[in-house]
């Protein structure tokens, strides 16, 4: 089972700090989380099925630098949904 941590506005949308999921990949994790937390889906899901205004980290690495939403999940993996950080 994988743990999902919610930070910033994502935490506000879900109302919890973390959740447990058991799925094969990031795409299925987001689908399951969207069903469990409808506000998450309403505030962050785009019409093309991708999420906006959040960065998805798997064990501290951005899934965009792995296999994207098709990145496989293993037991004991840690996902984090965080707001993007900008600076200058």
N, CA, C and O of each residue as an XYZ file, in Angstrom:
352
protein
N       0.840     -1.167      0.000
C       0.000      0.000      0.000
C       0.893      1.241      0.000
O       1.894      1.288      0.715
N       0.536      2.229     -0.791
C       1.301      3.465     -0.896
C       0.635      4.567     -0.076
O      -0.582      4.589      0.105
N       1.463      5.468      0.407
C       0.958      6.612      1.162
C       0.952      7.830      0.252
O       1.875      8.030     -0.538
N      -0.090      8.641      0.366
C      -0.185      9.886     -0.386
C      -0.257     11.027      0.609
O      -1.103     11.030      1.504
N       0.638     12.000      0.451
C       0.655     13.182      1.316
C       0.093     14.363      0.538
O       0.383     14.539     -0.645
N      -0.707     15.161      1.214
C      -1.304     16.344      0.601
C      -0.729     17.585      1.280
O      -0.695     17.666      2.508
N      -0.280     18.546      0.481
C       0.318     19.763      1.033
C      -0.379     20.999      0.484
O      -0.910     20.985     -0.626
N      -0.373     22.067      1.272
C      -0.913     23.349      0.841
C      -2.373     23.290      0.453
O      -3.184     22.705      1.172
N      -2.722     23.893     -0.683
C      -4.123     23.921     -1.103
C      -4.692     22.535     -1.406
O      -5.907     22.341     -1.373
N      -3.822     21.580     -1.699
C      -4.295     20.217     -1.939
C      -4.820     19.635     -0.621
O      -5.841     18.947     -0.600
N      -4.119     19.915      0.459
C      -4.575     19.467      1.782
C      -5.908     20.125      2.130
O      -6.803     19.483      2.678
N      -6.028     21.409      1.805
C      -7.288     22.110      2.076
C      -8.432     21.485      1.284
O      -9.549     21.382      1.793
N      -8.171     21.069      0.054
C      -9.214     20.471     -0.790
C      -9.658     19.107     -0.271
O     -10.833     18.752     -0.368
N      -8.711     18.341      0.283
C      -9.060     16.998      0.762
C      -9.520     16.995      2.211
O     -10.314     16.148      2.619
N      -9.014     17.953      2.986
C      -9.356     17.995      4.405
C      -8.539     17.025      5.254
O      -8.808     16.872      6.445
N      -7.537     16.365      4.651
C      -6.680     15.425      5.384
C      -5.221     15.651      4.984
O      -4.927     16.223      3.934
N      -4.312     15.185      5.856
C      -2.884     15.314      5.574
C      -2.374     14.202      4.668
O      -1.478     14.423      3.853
N      -2.948     12.995      4.811
C      -2.489     11.879      3.992
C      -3.554     10.815      3.859
O      -4.547     10.804      4.586
N      -3.323      9.911      2.902
C      -4.245      8.805      2.636
C      -3.419      7.602      2.191
O      -2.262      7.740      1.795
N      -4.020      6.438      2.262
C      -3.400      5.198      1.806
C      -4.137      4.721      0.549
O      -5.364      4.790      0.474
N      -3.373      4.237     -0.434
C      -3.975      3.702     -1.654
C      -3.240      2.438     -2.064
O      -2.087      2.222     -1.691
N      -3.920      1.614     -2.831
C      -3.302      0.401     -3.349
C      -3.712      0.261     -4.814
O      -4.761     -0.299     -5.132
N      -2.865      0.781     -5.693
C      -3.122      0.751     -7.141
C      -1.804      0.509     -7.864
O      -0.741      0.510     -7.243
N      -1.872      0.301     -9.183
C      -0.696     -0.062     -9.970
C       0.146      1.124    -10.436
O       1.361      0.996    -10.584
N      -0.490      2.288    -10.669
C       0.278      3.409    -11.214
C      -0.301      4.745    -10.749
O      -1.348      4.795    -10.104
N       0.398      5.816    -11.090
C       0.018      7.156    -10.646
C      -1.341      7.543    -11.210
O      -2.146      8.152    -10.504
N      -1.611      7.208    -12.450
C      -2.901      7.550    -13.067
C      -4.065      6.953    -12.272
O      -5.051      7.639    -11.998
N      -3.948      5.683    -11.908
C      -5.007      5.030    -11.133
C      -5.079      5.602     -9.719
O      -6.157      5.670     -9.129
N      -3.942      6.009     -9.182
C      -3.933      6.638     -7.863
C      -4.734      7.933     -7.893
O      -5.551      8.182     -7.007
N      -4.501      8.759     -8.911
C      -5.231     10.027     -9.017
C      -6.713      9.796     -9.236
O      -7.539     10.528     -8.692
N      -7.062      8.790    -10.023
C      -8.466      8.463    -10.250
C      -9.139      8.055     -8.932
O     -10.231      8.522     -8.609
N      -8.472      7.184     -8.187
C      -9.027      6.730     -6.911
C      -9.142      7.888     -5.917
O     -10.133      7.999     -5.196
N      -8.123      8.745     -5.886
C      -8.161      9.883     -4.971
C      -9.261     10.876     -5.372
O      -9.910     11.468     -4.509
N      -9.466     11.053     -6.678
C     -10.526     11.942     -7.148
C     -11.904     11.454     -6.745
O     -12.791     12.260     -6.462
N     -12.094     10.145     -6.717
C     -13.378      9.585     -6.283
C     -13.544      9.706     -4.773
O     -14.641      9.963     -4.277
N     -12.453      9.521     -4.053
C     -12.502      9.585     -2.600
C     -12.643     11.029     -2.111
O     -13.301     11.292     -1.104
N     -12.017     11.959     -2.836
C     -12.033     13.378     -2.460
C     -12.530     14.195     -3.660
O     -11.714     14.736     -4.406
N     -13.841     14.295     -3.858
C     -14.375     14.990     -5.040
C     -13.880     16.429     -5.185
O     -13.729     16.911     -6.308
N     -13.629     17.115     -4.090
C     -13.141     18.495     -4.174
C     -11.774     18.545     -4.829
O     -11.461     19.501     -5.539
N     -10.968     17.543     -4.604
C      -9.652     17.466     -5.241
C      -9.815     17.457     -6.758
O      -9.133     18.188     -7.476
N     -10.718     16.629     -7.220
C     -10.972     16.533     -8.657
C     -11.558     17.840     -9.202
O     -11.156     18.307    -10.268
N     -12.506     18.424     -8.468
C     -13.152     19.658     -8.921
C     -12.154     20.807     -9.056
O     -12.223     21.583    -10.009
N     -11.232     20.916     -8.105
C     -10.326     22.066     -8.086
C      -9.068     21.884     -8.927
O      -8.477     22.868     -9.372
N      -8.648     20.634     -9.152
C      -7.350     20.430     -9.775
C      -7.354     19.618    -11.059
O      -6.323     19.548    -11.729
N      -8.472     19.000    -11.432
C      -8.501     18.184    -12.645
C      -8.869     19.028    -13.859
O      -9.805     19.827    -13.819
N      -8.112     18.836    -14.942
C      -8.401     19.514    -16.202
C      -9.295     18.626    -17.054
O      -9.457     17.441    -16.763
N      -9.866     19.187    -18.089
C     -10.766     18.420    -18.951
C     -10.054     17.282    -19.687
O     -10.704     16.319    -20.096
N      -8.731     17.373    -19.863
C      -7.989     16.314    -20.554
C      -7.540     15.194    -19.615
O      -6.803     14.295    -20.021
N      -7.987     15.251    -18.353
C      -7.652     14.195    -17.398
C      -6.363     14.429    -16.639
O      -6.010     13.639    -15.764
N      -5.658     15.490    -16.955
C      -4.427     15.810    -16.234
C      -4.740     16.789    -15.107
O      -5.760     17.478    -15.116
N      -3.844     16.827    -14.154
C      -4.034     17.730    -13.022
C      -3.304     19.037    -13.251
O      -2.235     19.061    -13.862
N      -3.878     20.118    -12.764
C      -3.274     21.447    -12.888
C      -2.980     21.986    -11.492
O      -3.585     21.564    -10.506
N      -2.065     22.903    -11.430
C      -1.712     23.604    -10.196
C      -1.159     22.683     -9.107
O      -1.131     23.066     -7.937
N      -0.723     21.484     -9.469
C      -0.058     20.619     -8.493
C       1.111     19.902     -9.160
O       1.125     19.681    -10.371
N       2.074     19.552     -8.343
C       3.202     18.733     -8.772
C       3.048     17.398     -8.061
O       2.732     17.351     -6.872
N       3.271     16.316     -8.792
C       3.127     14.979     -8.218
C       4.522     14.390     -8.053
O       5.249     14.192     -9.026
N       4.879     14.115     -6.807
C       6.188     13.554     -6.493
C       6.038     12.105     -6.059
O       5.145     11.767     -5.282
N       6.909     11.264     -6.561
C       6.974      9.865     -6.145
C       8.326      9.655     -5.493
O       9.366      9.743     -6.145
N       8.298      9.379     -4.203
C       9.542      9.210     -3.437
C      10.480     10.395     -3.656
O      11.694     10.228     -3.777
N       9.891     11.605     -3.704
C      10.663     12.830     -3.837
C      11.029     13.221     -5.261
O      11.662     14.258     -5.462
N      10.653     12.428     -6.247
C      10.969     12.730     -7.654
C       9.705     13.076     -8.426
O       8.685     12.397     -8.301
N       9.778     14.122     -9.214
C       8.643     14.549    -10.026
C       8.307     13.452    -11.038
O       9.177     13.011    -11.789
N       7.049     13.013    -11.056
C       6.672     11.932    -11.977
C       6.816     12.351    -13.438
O       6.917     11.496    -14.318
N       6.827     13.667    -13.708
C       7.057     14.128    -15.081
C       8.444     13.714    -15.572
O       8.665     13.585    -16.775
N       9.376     13.507    -14.639
C      10.732     13.081    -14.996
C      10.879     11.565    -14.963
O      11.967     11.040    -15.198
N       9.802     10.867    -14.677
C       9.792      9.398    -14.672
C       8.962      8.949    -15.865
O       9.322      9.229    -17.008
N       7.855      8.255    -15.614
C       6.987      7.808    -16.705
C       5.654      8.556    -16.699
O       4.651      8.048    -17.199
N       5.647      9.756    -16.136
C       4.434     10.556    -16.082
C       3.358      9.849    -15.284
O       3.647      9.198    -14.280
N       2.121      9.974    -15.726
C       1.000      9.356    -15.016
C       1.029      7.832    -15.093
O       0.336      7.159    -14.330
N       1.822      7.289    -16.003
C       1.944      5.836    -16.120
C       3.061      5.262    -15.242
O       3.363      4.071    -15.321
N       3.667      6.100    -14.416
C       4.718      5.634    -13.508
C       4.144      4.576    -12.567
O       3.157      4.833    -11.877
N       4.750      3.395    -12.533
C       4.227      2.344    -11.652
C       4.461      2.655    -10.179
O       5.419      3.336     -9.814
N       3.563      2.142     -9.341
C       3.688      2.281     -7.894
C       3.981      0.927     -7.277
O       3.423     -0.092     -7.685
N       4.844      0.930     -6.309
C       5.177     -0.267     -5.545
C       4.670     -0.079     -4.120
O       4.416      1.047     -3.693
N       4.522     -1.178     -3.385
C       4.174     -1.071     -1.975
C       5.234     -0.218     -1.280
O       6.417     -0.280     -1.614
N       4.799      0.557     -0.335
C       5.671      1.437      0.452
C       6.184      2.651     -0.306
O       7.026      3.380      0.219
N       5.702      2.897     -1.538
C       6.033      4.149     -2.213
C       5.317      5.290     -1.520
O       4.302      5.099     -0.850
N       5.868      6.475     -1.694
C       5.261      7.669     -1.114
C       4.992      8.673     -2.220
O       5.915      9.141     -2.886
N       3.719      9.002     -2.411
C       3.319     10.049     -3.350
C       3.064     11.320     -2.562
O       2.594     11.269     -1.426
N       3.371     12.449     -3.157
C       3.050     13.738     -2.553
C       2.438     14.621     -3.629
O       2.977     14.738     -4.729
N       1.312     15.238     -3.306
C       0.683     16.196     -4.202
C       0.903     17.567     -3.579
O       0.367     17.886     -2.519
N       1.714     18.372     -4.277
C       2.153     19.653     -3.721
C       1.896     20.775     -4.717
O       1.849     20.536     -5.924
N       1.730     21.998     -4.217
C       1.590     23.118     -5.141
C       2.952     23.400     -5.789
O       3.993     23.173     -5.172
N       2.944     23.892     -7.026
C       4.226     24.239     -7.659
C       4.861     25.409     -6.916
O       4.172     26.273     -6.373
N       6.174     25.411     -6.908
C       6.907     26.478     -6.226
C       7.645     27.281     -7.264
O       8.333     26.730     -8.123
N       7.499     28.581     -7.181
C       8.210     29.474     -8.097
C       9.022     30.476     -7.290
O       8.770     30.698     -6.106
N       9.939     31.037     -7.917
C      10.746     32.021     -7.201
C      11.600     32.792     -8.180
O      11.561     32.583     -9.392
N      12.346     33.661     -7.624
C      13.178     34.427     -8.523
C      14.254     35.159     -7.811
O      15.047     35.857     -8.442
